[in-house]
Amino acid sequence: MECETATDWIIDEKDLREVGEDKWIDSKTVQTTIPGVEYNITAFPNDDTDGEHEVAFFLYVETRVVKGKFPGN
């Protein structure tokens, strides 16, 4: 199964600057067109895990079984 998905995530500079060391900021949870599948993005703007100061982004996808939404259920 293939599903295109997109989102806009605008982070206010003030909010970004207020994220402390070893802290993160989350996007809103986005529902996809596939029943039971949603995702969100997490940004670590002060990531220093390898000695370099950088921004790390992670994509979290959550799935759950939704009965009655697919043939055979």
N, C-alpha and C positions, 0 to 999 in steps of 0.2 A: 504494500500500500504506500502511496506517495501522497504527501501533503505539504504544500507550501505554506509558510507562515511568516508573518512579519509583525514588527511592533516598533513604535517610536518611544524612546525613553529620553526625556530631556531632564537633566540634573542641574538644578540651580547651583551656580558656582559657590554661593554662600554655604549651601548644604554640603557640598563636596569638601569644602575647606574645614567644616566642623567635624568631619569623620576622624575619629582618633586613630592612633597607631593600633594595629591589629584589630581594627573595627571595619565594618562594611556597610554598604547601602544596597537595599533591594529594590528591584522594579516591582510594579504591580504584577499580580498573577494574570497570565493571559490564557484564555480558553481557546483551544484550537477547533477546527471544524470536525475533528475526529472525536466522537463521544468518549468522555473519560480521560482525555489527554489535555494537560495544561502545563505551562512552563513559566519560569521567572528567571531573571538575570540578577546576579549578585556581583557587585564591583568592590574590590579591595583597593582603594586609591593610594594606600600607603604600604603596599606589599614590599617586604624586604626579605623574603625567604632565601634568596640566593646572594644577598649582599648588594644587590642592585635596587635602587629605588625605582619602582615601576607600578603600573596599574594592572591588576589582574581581574579578568572577567570570567565568571563561571555561568554556564547554562544548566539549570536544573529542570528536568522533565519528570512530571509525575503522571503515572497512568493508573487507571483502575478499571475493573470490569463493569460495564454498564449493560445489564441484561435487557434483552428486547430491542437493542439497537442494531444488531447484526443478524443476518439470516441464520437460522438454526438455533437462536437463543430463545 
